[in-house]
C-alpha cells in the first residue's frame, strides 16, 4: 500500500453529499454539498465526534467490500452474465445478479 493510501485509510472522511457516497460510506463520513459547507464542517468539528469509530468502520468496510479479489470477482460475474444474455439491452438496462 502506498504511503498516501495508508494516510487515506486512516483519515476521517469528508465527502460530497450524494447518493453514491451515502450508500458507500453510510453514516461514517462528514458530508458537504458546497465549498462553503466544507469550511463549516471544519469549524464545527467537536471533541464529541465519534471520529475514531467512524474511521474504524470505514477501515472494516474497505477490508470487507472493497478489496481486489472481491472487485475482480464482481467484474467476472458481470462479464459472464452479460455474455450469457446475448442481448445488449440487457447489459445496459438490467441489473445483473451479483
SULNOR-V796034 format. One record per residue. N is the residue number from 1. SS is DSSP state (A for helix, B for strand, O for the rest). Layout:
N/SS + N/SS
This chain:
1/O + 2/O + 3/A + 4/A + 5/A + 6/A + 7/A + 8/A + 9/A + 10/A + 11/O + 12/O + 13/O + 14/B + 15/B + 16/B + 17/O + 18/O + 19/A + 20/A + 21/A + 22/A + 23/A + 24/A + 25/A + 26/O + 27/O + 28/O + 29/O + 30/B + 31/B + 32/B + 33/O + 34/O + 35/A + 36/A + 37/A + 38/A + 39/A + 40/A + 41/A + 42/A + 43/A + 44/O + 45/O + 46/O + 47/O + 48/O + 49/O + 50/O + 51/A + 52/A + 53/A + 54/A + 55/A + 56/A + 57/A + 58/A + 59/A + 60/A + 61/A + 62/A + 63/A + 64/A + 65/A + 66/O + 67/O + 68/A + 69/A + 70/A + 71/A + 72/A + 73/A + 74/A + 75/A + 76/A + 77/A + 78/A + 79/A + 80/A + 81/A + 82/A + 83/A + 84/A + 85/A + 86/O + 87/O + 88/A + 89/A + 90/A + 91/A + 92/A + 93/A + 94/O + 95/O + 96/O + 97/O + 98/O
